[in-house]
């Protein structure tokens, strides 16, 4: 008997709404509900948001607008951090 499976790893970088003050004190500027709801949106469709994998995202962005800009984001490889030498 042989087993066959594929593993897909999806990674999202998200700004969670925490700022560090001058005194190095974390200040929560957004409701945790915003971050939680965005995480649910990202993961609720099986394979539906993989095009956002490896990109920097903010929970405060309008997801409808993000979907409209999907082809531009993918084509221009936007929302990624990189280093050029």
C-alpha positions as CSV (number, residue, x, y, z in Angstrom):
1,X,0.0,0.0,0.0
2,X,1.3,3.4,-0.9
3,X,0.3,6.8,0.6
4,X,0.2,9.9,-1.4
5,X,-0.5,13.4,0.0
6,X,0.5,17.0,-0.7
7,X,1.3,19.6,1.9
8,X,0.6,23.2,1.2
9,X,2.0,25.8,3.6
10,X,0.4,29.2,3.5
11,X,2.0,32.1,5.3
12,X,0.5,35.6,5.9
13,X,2.2,38.6,7.6
14,X,-0.4,40.8,9.3
15,X,-0.2,44.0,11.1
16,X,-2.1,43.4,14.3
17,X,-2.7,46.9,15.5
18,X,-0.1,47.1,18.2
19,X,2.3,50.1,18.5
20,X,5.4,50.4,20.7
21,X,5.6,53.7,22.5
22,X,8.8,55.5,23.3
23,X,8.9,53.7,26.6
24,X,8.7,50.4,24.9
25,X,5.2,49.9,26.1
26,X,2.9,48.0,23.8
27,X,-0.3,50.0,23.0
28,X,-3.2,48.2,21.4
29,X,-4.7,50.6,18.9
30,X,-7.1,48.2,17.2
31,X,-9.7,45.9,18.5
32,X,-8.5,42.2,18.6
33,X,-11.8,41.5,16.8
34,X,-10.6,43.2,13.7
35,X,-7.5,41.0,13.5
36,X,-9.5,37.9,14.3
37,X,-12.2,38.6,11.7
38,X,-9.4,39.2,9.1
39,X,-7.8,35.9,9.9
40,X,-11.1,34.1,9.5
41,X,-11.6,35.8,6.1
42,X,-8.1,34.8,5.0
43,X,-8.6,31.1,6.0
44,X,-12.3,30.4,5.5
45,X,-12.1,29.4,1.8
46,X,-10.0,26.3,1.1
47,X,-7.2,27.5,-1.2
48,X,-9.1,30.7,-1.9
49,X,-6.5,33.1,-0.4
50,X,-3.3,31.4,-1.3
51,X,-2.5,34.2,-3.7
52,X,-1.9,36.4,-0.6
53,X,0.6,33.9,1.0
54,X,3.9,35.5,1.7
55,X,2.6,39.0,1.5
56,X,2.3,41.8,4.1
57,X,-1.3,42.5,5.0
58,X,-3.3,44.8,7.3
59,X,-6.5,43.8,9.0
60,X,-7.8,47.3,8.5
61,X,-7.7,47.0,4.7
62,X,-11.0,46.8,2.8
63,X,-11.1,43.1,1.7
64,X,-13.5,43.9,-1.2
65,X,-10.9,46.4,-2.6
66,X,-8.1,43.8,-2.0
67,X,-10.0,41.3,-4.1
68,X,-10.5,43.8,-6.9
69,X,-6.7,44.5,-6.9
70,X,-5.9,40.7,-6.9
71,X,-4.6,40.5,-10.5
72,X,-2.4,43.7,-10.1
73,X,-1.0,42.4,-6.8
74,X,-0.1,39.0,-8.3
75,X,1.1,40.4,-11.6
76,X,3.4,43.0,-10.1
77,X,4.3,40.8,-7.1
78,X,3.2,43.5,-4.6
79,X,2.9,43.5,-0.8
80,X,6.2,41.7,-0.3
81,X,9.4,42.7,1.5
82,X,12.7,42.0,-0.2
83,X,16.3,42.8,-0.3
84,X,18.2,43.9,-3.4
85,X,21.9,43.6,-3.6
